[in-house]
């Protein structure tokens, strides 16, 4: 049996189709709408409740085991996108962990301590990006999702 290269066009089509199926599933769309419809001062908490891997799976979204999910939230005034998906390098997602341990903390820090908020909520994932084999992203106003596979 011949091993299929990650960059094989059929493999890339399969990964892309899996991502399209994921982000167009009714459960995923409902999760994105729940975040967008939350009051502005509760959206980060709602993002953790709705868009983490665990929350999406509980809603019935089919996420392949080896797929990295990266649900990001964008809003004018934020220092960068906030990731509610898988943590960098297989680690826990710090945003979701903080929202679970101290509900509402990040939403409060946005106004009271923007520099600490930036450090906690928008940490770069350079280590993760270096190991990412491929990524497909889609989204609309305020929210996008990316899914990728490690090499």
N, C-alpha and C positions, 0 to 999 in steps of 0.2 A: 504494500500500500504506500502510495506517495504522500508525503507530508505536504499539506497546503500552506503556502506562505501567507503570513498575515496580510501582505499587500496584494494577494491574488484578487483579481477583479470580482470574481464570484463571491469570495469571502467578504470583500468590502460592500458588495451589494446586499449580502445577508445582514451584515452589521447595520447598514443604513436602514434596511427594511425593519429590523427589530426596533431600532430607535424610532422610526416613524410610527410603528404599531404602539410603542410605549407612550409617546407624547400625544397621540391622537385618541388614546383610549378614553372613554367617558369618565372613568375614575380619575385619571390624571388631569383632565380638563377641569373637572369639578374641584380638585385640590388647588389648582392655580386660581380658579375663580374665588375660592374661599379666602385665599391670601389677599387677592386684589380687593375684595369686598370688605375686608376687616378695617376697622378704624385705623387711621395712620399711626397712631401711637401703640398699636397692637400687632402690626404687620409682621414684625420680626418674630414675635412669639408664635403667631399663626403660621408663619413659614416653617418653623421647626415642627409644629404639630401636623402640618399637611404635607410637606415636601421632603422629609427625610426618607431614606430608603425604607426604613421600617414602616413608617406611616403609609407610604405608597403601596407597599406589599399588603398591609392590613386592609387597604381600600380595594385590593384585588388587582393592582397593576402588576403585570407579569414582567419582572426584571430578571434577565438571565443572571445566573450566579456569578459569572466572570465579567459582567458588565459593570463598569463604574458609572454611577449616576451622579450628576452634578447639577442640581437645581439651584439656580442663582436668581436673586432678587435685585432689581435695579430701581432706584428712586432718585429723583433730583434732590440734591443736598446730601446724599450719602457719599462717603469718600471713595467708594468703589462697590462692586457687586458683593452681595452677601450670599455665601454658599450654604445651602441646607442639605446638600447631598453627602456623598461619602467623604470622609476626611482624607487629607493628604497622606500618601504612603501607607494606606490601610489603617491609619489611626482613627480614633473617634473624631467626629465633627465637633469642634470647640463651640460653635454657635449653638448647636442643638444641646450639647452638654450643659452650657451655661443657662439656656432657656429652661432646661429641666430642673437644674439645681436651684436656680434663682429666677423664677418666672417673672418676666417683665424687665429684668435688669438691663438687657441690651437696649430695649426701647427707651428706658429712662436715661441711659448713658449717652444716647444720641444727642440729647440736649444739654446734659449737665457736665459731661466730660468727653467731648468729641475726640480728643487725641487717644484716650484709653479705648473708646469705642472703636476707633479705626484699627488699633492694634489687635483687639479681640475679634472683631467681626469681619475684617477684610484682609486677613493675613495672606500673603502671596503663597502660591503652591508650586514654586519653581521645582522643587525636588520631584513632585508628582508629575509636572509637565514634562520633565526630562524622560520619565519612564513611560509616558503615555504612548501607546502605539498608534492610536487613531482616535479621532473624536468627530462626532457629528453633533451639531447644535441646531436648535430651532427655538423660536420663541416669538413673543410679541411684546407689546408695551409692558414694561415693568418686570417681566419674568421670562427667563429662557431656561432651557434644559440642554445639557450635553451628555452624551453617553460615549464612552470609549473603552478600549481594551488595552491592557498592558502587553507589551512585547514579551 
